Amino acid sequence: MNSVDLGIPTVRPQHASPSSLLRGDRGFPEAARAELGDRTQREHLRSATSRIQSRRASAVREVRDWQKLRTAGSALKWHVTDHLPDLLEQLEASVTAAGGVVHWARDAEEAGEIVTRLALERGAQEVLKVKSMATQEIGLNEVLARAGIRAIESDLAELVVQLAADTPSPHLASAIHRGRAEIREVFLAAMPDLEESITDEPAALAEAARRFLRGKFLDLPGSVAISGANFAVADSGTLVVVESEGNGRMCLTLPRTLISVVGIEKIVPSFQDLEVFLQLLPRSSSGERMTAYTTLFTGVHEGDGPEEFHLVLLDNGRSAVLEDPEGRSALHCIQCSACLNVCPVYNRTGGHAYGSTYPGPIGAILSPQMTGMHGSDDPNSTLPYASSLCGACYDVCPVKINIPEVLVHLRAEDVDRRRETRGDFHSTWDVALQGASTLMSSPRAYDLAVRSAGPLSSVLPGTNIGKLPGVLPLLPGWTDHRDLPKPGASFRSWWDQHEKDRAAAGSATDVGTPEDAPTEWPDTGDEESS
């Protein structure tokens, strides 16, 4: 019997659901300006990130083959993105063979519906959660709340953020923007049995959180827990959760039903590949050789751990990222937060300015690709510009994601889109850059402009040019935030004067050289080359 290959229809991958928590309500410049006014937050960020950077540097120096590990991690991640469909099918088969159930979710709505249905079918009124960026991305806590189910965060920092009705800041240390005194007030307001005499010492606050959560672990109606995963191993169906408090292990072992929501990019080909990533992740994230709790679980085993295991594989715009050969490396991220800790922009604005579940440099390239950039009014269109392009993020990334290169790529896409859109083409950037192109294409015009700059600036007070009027294209965007030095004499002006003085004195050696002029000039042709 002959078989006919009818082919597979090609459908452009959809972007993340609009309900996803991947887009803020204002652009980065506006949000950053507001966050910069919070001096306390800046102090907390500077203290915490500098401390983490120091620990990371010490941990990395211990590993002689650190660069080889980075190269291996990068190669493995490129292998995953090149073979993602096959690896996902292999993961599904492995999880199913181990007694688990695999669900596929195209977007946030489907993922939320799947988890809510599973929890309601088991009579859950409360569910325990392990820290998970994927569940934050799809707003799972809010989805469950609408169904009458309360999600309780078991990670200490996430619990602080939840009880304060706040949103997390970075991947690591989600409550980094809050001080100890603030956390004490949050606990007093949310934990009715807590004594007023509690201090803001870390040990006292941790003990209060431990007592609160221990009661939830041991008395959970419906007995359902929800987790994410740092890695999902295709050839064995094993999921890996890396954490430092022990709450993750309790969530993964005590409840009767475990539901794991995992992004499709979290996959690794084989169990042996964990050898690379479990060295890279803890050192890059918290500066530890290994975390206190690294939990690996595979399917269901009678009398040991959950009686049911459900794996929800989440797309939600990841296929759209995969479609871009120049931007897909954003999916390689293992969420260590190293790029956030070293970023000079993030260190001053914090995570909330990015408006997305994924902040910092990695968020600046991942969020716009997952949601798409839809015009100048789209807040995510501003994220590729939320960087100084200093390259520090690339230097510390454990899997060598070239974040600056992807940022430039996304900026180019945004510029090309604006040029094709009526009304956006003649923005101040376009007008200014077209004017600069015209000016620098004409030697005479450029020389005239440079010669005129000195005399014109001499009428302004001080040594720097202050804020320029908004009617001038582009320039106010620089002078509002930067000191612009007054221009001195141009080279051509200096040279003309130099030649006049030389002719008048009859000898070049008798002519004084201005202090700001170079001591040596290129060969002018007065002598033969040797």
C-alpha positions as CSV (number, residue, x, y, z in Angstrom):
1,M,0.0,0.0,0.0
2,N,1.4,3.3,-1.1
3,S,1.5,6.2,1.4
4,V,1.0,9.8,0.4
5,D,2.8,12.5,2.3
6,L,0.2,15.3,2.5
7,G,2.7,17.6,4.4
8,I,2.2,19.6,7.5
9,P,0.6,23.1,7.2
10,T,3.0,25.9,8.2
11,V,1.4,28.1,10.8
12,R,3.2,31.2,12.1
13,P,3.8,30.6,15.9
14,Q,1.5,32.8,18.0
15,H,2.9,35.3,20.5
16,A,2.1,35.1,24.2
17,S,-1.4,35.6,25.5
18,P,-2.3,39.3,26.2
19,S,-3.2,38.1,29.7
20,S,0.4,37.0,30.4
21,L,2.3,39.1,32.8
22,L,5.0,40.0,30.2
23,R,4.1,43.6,29.4
24,G,3.8,46.6,31.7
25,D,1.4,49.5,31.3
26,R,4.1,52.0,30.5
27,G,7.4,52.1,28.7
28,F,10.8,51.5,30.3
29,P,12.0,55.2,30.3
30,E,8.9,56.4,32.2
31,A,8.9,53.4,34.6
32,A,12.6,53.7,35.2
33,R,12.3,57.4,36.0
34,A,9.7,56.6,38.7
35,E,11.8,53.8,40.2
36,L,14.9,55.9,40.3
37,G,13.2,58.1,42.8
38,D,13.1,55.2,45.3
39,R,16.4,55.7,47.1
40,T,15.8,52.9,49.6
41,Q,15.3,50.4,46.8
42,R,18.5,51.5,45.1
43,E,20.5,51.0,48.3
44,H,19.0,47.5,48.8
45,L,19.8,46.6,45.2
46,R,23.4,47.9,45.4
47,S,24.1,46.1,48.6
48,A,22.5,42.8,47.5
49,T,23.9,42.6,44.0
50,S,27.4,43.6,45.0
51,R,27.4,40.9,47.6
52,I,26.1,38.2,45.2
53,Q,28.7,39.3,42.5
54,S,31.5,38.9,45.0
55,R,30.3,35.4,46.0
56,R,29.9,34.4,42.4
57,A,33.4,35.6,41.5
58,S,34.9,33.5,44.3
59,A,32.9,30.4,43.3
60,V,33.8,30.7,39.6
61,R,37.6,31.1,40.4
62,E,37.5,27.7,42.0
63,V,36.7,26.0,38.7
64,R,39.7,25.7,36.4
65,D,37.6,24.7,33.4
66,W,34.8,27.3,33.9
67,Q,35.1,28.6,30.3
68,K,34.9,25.1,29.0
69,L,31.8,24.5,31.1
70,R,30.2,27.7,29.7
71,T,31.0,26.5,26.2
72,A,29.5,23.1,26.9
73,G,26.4,24.6,28.3
74,S,26.0,26.9,25.3
75,A,26.5,23.9,22.9
76,L,23.9,21.9,24.7
77,K,21.4,24.7,24.6
78,W,21.9,25.2,20.9
79,H,21.4,21.5,20.4
80,V,18.1,21.8,22.3
81,T,16.8,24.7,20.2
82,D,17.9,23.0,17.0
83,H,16.0,19.8,17.9
84,L,13.3,21.0,20.2
85,P,10.3,19.2,18.6
86,D,11.9,15.8,18.7
87,L,13.2,16.3,22.3
88,L,9.7,17.4,23.5
89,E,8.2,14.2,22.0
90,Q,10.9,12.2,23.7
91,L,10.2,13.9,27.0
92,E,6.4,13.2,26.7
93,A,7.1,9.5,26.1
94,S,9.5,9.3,29.0
95,V,7.2,11.0,31.5
96,T,4.2,8.9,30.4
97,A,6.3,5.7,30.7
98,A,7.1,6.7,34.3
99,G,3.5,7.1,35.3
100,G,3.0,10.8,34.7
101,V,0.5,12.6,32.5
102,V,1.6,15.3,30.0
103,H,-0.5,18.3,29.0
104,W,0.3,20.7,26.2
105,A,-0.6,24.4,26.7
106,R,-0.3,26.7,23.8
107,D,-0.8,29.9,25.9
108,A,-1.4,31.2,29.3
109,E,-5.2,30.6,29.1
110,E,-4.8,27.0,28.3
111,A,-2.2,26.4,31.0
112,G,-4.4,28.2,33.6
113,E,-7.4,26.1,32.6
114,I,-5.5,22.8,32.8
115,V,-4.1,23.5,36.3
116,T,-7.5,24.9,37.6
117,R,-9.4,21.9,36.3
118,L,-6.9,19.4,37.9
119,A,-7.1,21.3,41.3
120,L,-10.9,21.5,41.3
121,E,-11.3,17.8,40.4
122,R,-9.3,17.0,43.5
123,G,-11.3,19.3,45.8
124,A,-8.4,21.6,46.5
125,Q,-9.2,24.8,48.3
126,E,-5.6,25.8,48.8
127,V,-2.5,24.7,46.8
128,L,1.1,25.0,47.8
129,K,3.5,26.5,45.2
130,V,7.2,26.2,44.7
131,K,8.8,29.3,43.2
132,S,8.2,29.2,39.5
133,M,8.7,31.9,36.8
134,A,6.4,30.1,34.4
135,T,3.5,30.2,36.8
136,Q,4.1,33.9,37.5
137,E,4.3,34.5,33.7
138,I,0.8,33.1,33.2
139,G,-0.6,34.8,36.4
140,L,-1.6,31.4,37.8
141,N,-2.3,32.7,41.3
142,E,-4.9,35.1,40.0
143,V,-6.4,32.4,37.8
144,L,-6.8,30.0,40.7
145,A,-8.2,32.8,42.9
146,R,-11.0,33.4,40.4
147,A,-11.9,29.7,40.8
148,G,-12.0,30.0,44.6
149,I,-8.6,28.4,45.1
150,R,-5.9,30.1,47.2
151,A,-2.3,29.6,46.1
152,I,0.3,29.8,48.9
153,E,3.9,30.6,47.9
154,S,6.3,28.4,49.9
155,D,9.5,30.2,49.0
156,L,10.4,32.8,51.6
157,A,11.0,35.7,49.3
158,E,7.9,34.8,47.2
159,L,5.8,34.6,50.4
160,V,6.9,38.1,51.4
161,V,5.9,39.4,48.0
162,Q,2.6,37.6,48.1
163,L,1.6,38.7,51.6
164,A,2.6,42.3,50.7
165,A,0.4,42.1,47.6
166,D,3.5,43.1,45.7
167,T,5.2,41.7,42.5
168,P,8.6,40.0,42.4
169,S,11.7,42.0,41.4
170,P,14.4,39.6,39.9
171,H,14.5,35.8,39.3
172,L,16.6,35.3,42.4
173,A,15.8,37.0,45.7
174,S,12.3,38.2,44.6
175,A,12.0,40.5,47.7
176,I,15.4,42.1,47.1
177,H,13.7,45.5,47.0
178,R,12.3,45.2,50.5
179,G,14.2,45.8,53.8
180,R,13.9,43.7,57.0
181,A,11.8,46.3,58.8
182,E,9.3,46.3,55.9
183,I,9.1,42.4,56.0
184,R,8.4,42.5,59.7
185,E,5.5,44.8,59.1
186,V,4.2,42.6,56.3
187,F,4.4,39.5,58.5
188,L,2.6,41.2,61.5
189,A,-0.2,42.2,59.2
190,A,-0.6,38.8,57.5
191,M,0.1,36.3,60.3
192,P,-2.5,36.7,63.1
193,D,-0.7,34.5,65.6
194,L,2.6,36.4,65.3
195,E,3.7,38.2,68.5
196,E,4.2,42.0,68.3
197,S,7.6,41.6,70.0
198,I,9.1,39.9,67.0
199,T,12.3,41.7,65.8
200,D,13.4,42.3,62.2
201,E,16.4,39.9,62.6
202,P,16.6,37.5,59.7
203,A,16.5,34.5,62.0
204,A,13.4,35.6,63.7
205,L,11.6,36.4,60.4
206,A,12.7,33.1,58.9
207,E,11.3,31.2,61.9
208,A,8.0,33.0,61.7
209,A,7.7,32.0,58.0
210,R,8.7,28.4,58.8
211,R,5.9,28.1,61.4
212,F,3.4,29.6,59.1
213,L,4.3,27.3,56.2
214,R,4.8,24.1,58.3
215,G,1.1,24.2,59.2
216,K,0.2,24.5,55.5
217,F,2.4,21.6,54.5
218,L,0.9,19.3,57.1
219,D,-2.8,20.3,56.7
220,L,-3.6,20.8,53.1
221,P,-7.2,20.1,51.9
222,G,-7.1,18.4,48.5
223,S,-3.3,17.9,48.9
224,V,-2.2,19.6,45.7
225,A,1.1,21.3,45.0
226,I,2.3,23.2,42.0
227,S,5.9,23.6,40.9
228,G,8.0,24.6,38.0
229,A,11.3,23.0,37.1
230,N,14.8,24.2,36.3
231,F,15.4,21.3,33.9
232,A,13.4,18.5,32.3
233,V,15.4,15.6,31.1
234,A,14.2,14.2,27.8
235,D,15.6,10.7,27.9
236,S,14.4,9.8,31.4
237,G,11.4,12.1,32.1
238,T,13.2,13.5,35.2
239,L,12.4,17.0,36.5
240,V,14.9,19.0,38.5
241,V,14.2,21.7,41.0
242,V,17.1,23.6,42.5
243,E,16.4,25.6,45.7
244,S,18.0,26.5,49.0
245,E,15.3,26.4,51.6
246,G,13.8,22.9,51.5
247,N,10.3,24.1,50.8
248,G,10.6,22.8,47.2
249,R,11.4,19.3,48.4
250,M,8.4,19.3,50.8
251,C,6.1,20.5,48.0
252,L,7.4,17.8,45.7
253,T,7.1,14.9,48.1
254,L,4.3,15.5,50.7
255,P,1.1,16.3,48.6
256,R,-0.8,13.6,46.9
257,T,-0.9,15.4,43.5
258,L,1.9,17.3,42.0
259,I,1.4,19.6,39.0
260,S,4.5,21.0,37.3
261,V,4.2,23.9,34.8
262,V,7.4,24.0,32.7
263,G,8.4,26.1,29.7
264,I,9.2,24.0,26.6
265,E,12.8,25.5,26.6
266,K,13.7,23.9,29.9
267,I,14.5,20.6,28.4
268,V,17.9,19.0,28.3
269,P,18.7,15.9,26.1
270,S,20.1,13.4,28.6
271,F,20.6,12.8,32.3
272,Q,24.4,13.2,31.9
273,D,23.9,16.8,30.7
274,L,22.9,17.8,34.2
275,E,26.5,17.4,35.1
276,V,27.2,20.6,33.2
277,F,24.2,22.7,34.3
278,L,24.3,21.7,38.0
279,Q,27.8,23.2,38.1
280,L,26.9,26.4,36.1
281,L,23.6,27.3,37.8
282,P,24.4,27.5,41.5
283,R,27.7,29.3,41.0
284,S,26.2,31.8,38.6
285,S,23.0,32.5,40.6
286,S,24.0,32.6,44.3
287,G,27.8,32.0,44.3
288,E,27.5,28.5,45.8
289,R,29.2,25.3,44.7
290,M,25.8,23.6,44.8
291,T,22.5,24.6,46.4
292,A,21.3,23.1,49.7
293,Y,18.5,21.2,47.9
294,T,18.7,19.7,44.4
295,T,15.6,17.6,44.0
296,L,15.2,15.2,41.1
297,F,11.9,13.3,40.6
298,T,10.7,11.0,37.8
299,G,7.1,10.0,37.4
300,V,5.1,8.2,40.1
301,H,6.3,5.5,42.6
302,E,3.9,3.7,44.9
303,G,4.5,4.6,48.5
304,D,7.1,7.3,47.7
305,G,6.1,10.9,46.9
306,P,3.0,12.0,45.0
307,E,0.4,9.5,43.9
308,E,-0.3,11.6,40.7
309,F,2.1,13.7,38.6
310,H,1.0,16.0,35.9
311,L,3.4,17.9,33.6
312,V,2.1,21.0,31.8
313,L,4.4,22.0,28.9
314,L,4.0,25.7,28.2
315,D,4.6,27.5,24.9
316,N,3.1,31.0,25.4
317,G,5.2,32.7,22.8
318,R,8.3,30.5,23.0
319,S,7.8,29.2,19.5
320,A,7.7,32.7,18.2
321,V,11.1,33.3,19.8
322,L,12.4,30.1,18.3
323,E,11.4,31.3,14.9
324,D,14.0,34.1,14.9
325,P,17.5,32.6,14.2
326,E,19.1,35.8,15.6
327,G,17.0,36.0,18.7
328,R,16.3,32.5,19.7
329,S,19.3,32.2,22.0
330,A,17.2,34.1,24.6
331,L,15.5,30.6,25.2
332,H,18.9,29.3,26.4
333,C,18.5,31.2,29.7
334,I,18.7,29.1,32.8
335,Q,17.4,31.9,35.0
336,C,20.5,32.4,37.2
337,S,20.1,36.2,37.5
338,A,23.9,36.8,36.9
339,C,23.1,39.3,34.1
340,L,20.8,41.2,36.4
341,N,23.3,41.4,39.2
342,V,26.0,42.9,36.9
343,C,23.8,45.2,34.9
344,P,24.3,48.9,35.7
345,V,20.8,49.7,34.4
346,Y,19.0,47.0,36.5
347,N,21.1,47.9,39.6
348,R,19.5,51.4,39.6
349,T,16.0,50.8,38.4
350,G,15.2,47.4,39.8
351,G,13.0,44.8,38.2
352,H,9.6,46.5,38.3
353,A,10.7,49.1,35.7
354,Y,10.7,46.3,33.0
355,G,7.0,45.6,33.5
356,S,7.5,41.9,32.8
357,T,7.9,38.7,34.8
358,Y,11.4,38.6,33.2
359,P,13.4,41.7,34.1
360,G,16.9,42.8,33.5
361,P,19.0,42.2,30.4
362,I,17.5,38.8,29.7
363,G,14.0,40.2,30.0
364,A,14.9,43.0,27.6
365,I,15.5,40.4,24.9
366,L,13.0,37.7,25.9
367,S,9.8,39.6,26.7
368,P,9.7,41.6,23.4
369,Q,10.1,38.4,21.4
370,M,7.5,36.5,23.3
371,T,4.9,39.2,23.0
372,G,6.0,40.9,19.8
373,M,6.6,44.6,19.5
374,H,3.5,46.3,18.3
375,G,4.3,50.0,17.6
376,S,5.7,52.9,19.5
377,D,2.9,52.8,22.1
378,D,3.8,49.2,23.1
379,P,5.8,49.3,26.4
380,N,7.8,46.2,25.3
381,S,9.1,48.1,22.2
382,T,11.2,50.2,24.6
383,L,12.9,47.2,26.4
384,P,15.6,46.6,23.8
385,Y,16.8,50.1,24.5
386,A,17.0,49.5,28.3
387,S,20.7,48.8,28.1
388,S,24.0,50.6,27.8
389,L,25.4,47.7,25.7
390,C,28.4,47.5,28.0
391,G,28.5,43.7,27.5
392,A,28.9,42.8,31.2
393,C,25.8,40.5,30.9
394,Y,27.5,38.5,28.1
395,D,30.6,38.1,30.1
396,V,28.9,36.5,33.1
397,C,26.2,34.5,31.3
398,P,26.8,30.8,32.1
399,V,25.6,29.7,28.7
400,K,27.1,32.5,26.7
401,I,23.9,34.3,25.5
402,N,25.2,37.3,23.5
403,I,22.6,39.6,25.0
404,P,24.1,42.9,23.5
405,E,24.0,41.3,20.0
406,V,20.3,40.3,20.4
407,L,19.5,43.8,21.8
408,V,21.0,45.5,18.7
409,H,19.1,43.0,16.5
410,L,15.8,43.9,18.2
411,R,16.5,47.6,18.0
412,A,17.1,47.2,14.3
413,E,13.7,45.4,14.0
414,D,12.0,48.3,15.8
415,V,13.7,50.9,13.6
416,D,12.7,49.0,10.4
417,R,9.1,48.7,11.7
418,R,8.9,52.4,12.4
419,R,10.3,53.2,8.9
420,E,7.5,51.1,7.4
421,T,4.8,52.7,9.5
422,R,3.2,55.9,8.4
423,G,3.5,58.6,11.1
424,D,6.5,56.9,12.8
425,F,9.0,57.4,10.0
426,H,9.6,61.1,10.8
427,S,10.2,60.6,14.5
428,T,12.8,62.8,16.2
429,W,15.4,60.0,15.9
430,D,14.8,59.7,12.2
431,V,15.0,63.5,11.6
432,A,18.1,63.9,13.7
433,L,20.0,61.0,12.2
434,Q,19.1,62.0,8.6
435,G,20.3,65.5,9.4
436,A,23.6,64.0,10.8
437,S,24.0,61.9,7.7
438,T,23.5,64.9,5.5
439,L,25.9,67.0,7.5
440,M,28.7,64.4,7.7
441,S,28.4,63.6,4.0
442,S,29.6,67.2,3.1
443,P,33.1,68.1,4.2
444,R,32.3,71.9,3.8
445,A,29.1,71.7,5.8
446,Y,30.7,69.6,8.5
447,D,33.7,72.0,8.8
448,L,31.4,75.0,9.0
449,A,29.3,73.4,11.7
450,V,32.4,72.4,13.8
451,R,33.9,75.9,13.4
452,S,30.7,77.5,14.5
453,A,30.2,75.4,17.6
454,G,33.0,76.9,19.6
455,P,32.0,80.6,19.2
456,L,28.3,79.8,19.7
457,S,28.9,77.8,22.9
458,S,31.1,80.5,24.4
459,V,28.0,82.6,25.2
460,L,26.7,79.8,27.5
461,P,27.8,79.9,31.2
462,G,29.8,77.1,32.8
463,T,31.9,74.4,31.3
464,N,29.1,72.2,30.1
465,I,26.1,72.7,28.0
466,G,22.8,72.4,30.0
467,K,19.5,71.2,28.9
468,L,18.6,72.0,25.3
469,P,15.1,73.0,24.2
470,G,12.7,70.3,23.3
471,V,12.2,71.7,19.8
472,L,15.6,70.4,18.8
473,P,15.4,66.8,17.6
474,L,17.1,64.1,19.6
475,L,19.5,66.3,21.6
476,P,17.2,66.9,24.6
477,G,17.1,63.2,25.1
478,W,20.8,63.3,25.7
479,T,21.3,66.6,27.6
480,D,18.4,65.9,30.0
481,H,20.5,63.1,31.5
482,R,24.1,63.9,30.5
483,D,26.7,66.7,30.8
484,L,27.6,67.8,27.3
485,P,31.0,69.5,27.3
486,K,31.4,72.7,25.4
487,P,33.3,72.0,22.1
488,G,36.8,73.5,21.8
489,A,38.6,74.6,18.7
490,S,38.3,72.2,15.8
491,F,41.4,70.6,14.4
492,R,41.0,72.5,11.1
493,S,40.8,75.8,13.1
494,W,43.9,74.9,15.1
495,W,45.8,73.9,12.0
496,D,45.0,77.1,10.2
497,Q,46.2,79.1,13.1
498,H,49.3,76.8,13.4
499,E,50.2,77.5,9.8
500,K,49.7,81.2,10.1
501,D,51.9,81.3,13.2
502,R,54.5,79.1,11.5
503,A,54.7,81.4,8.5
504,A,54.9,84.5,10.6
505,A,57.8,83.1,12.7
506,G,59.6,81.6,9.7
507,S,60.1,78.3,11.5
508,A,57.7,75.6,12.8
509,T,60.0,74.9,15.8
510,D,59.4,78.4,17.1
511,V,55.6,78.1,17.2
512,G,53.9,77.2,20.5
513,T,51.5,74.4,20.6
514,P,48.1,74.9,22.4
515,E,47.8,72.8,25.5
516,D,44.8,70.8,24.2
517,A,46.6,69.9,20.9
518,P,48.2,66.5,20.3
519,T,52.0,66.5,20.7
520,E,52.4,64.5,17.5
521,W,50.6,64.7,14.2
522,P,50.6,62.3,11.2
523,D,53.0,62.8,8.4
524,T,51.9,65.8,6.3
525,G,54.1,65.0,3.4
526,D,56.8,67.7,4.1
527,E,59.4,64.9,4.3
528,E,59.9,61.7,2.5
529,S,58.9,58.5,4.1
530,S,61.9,56.4,5.2
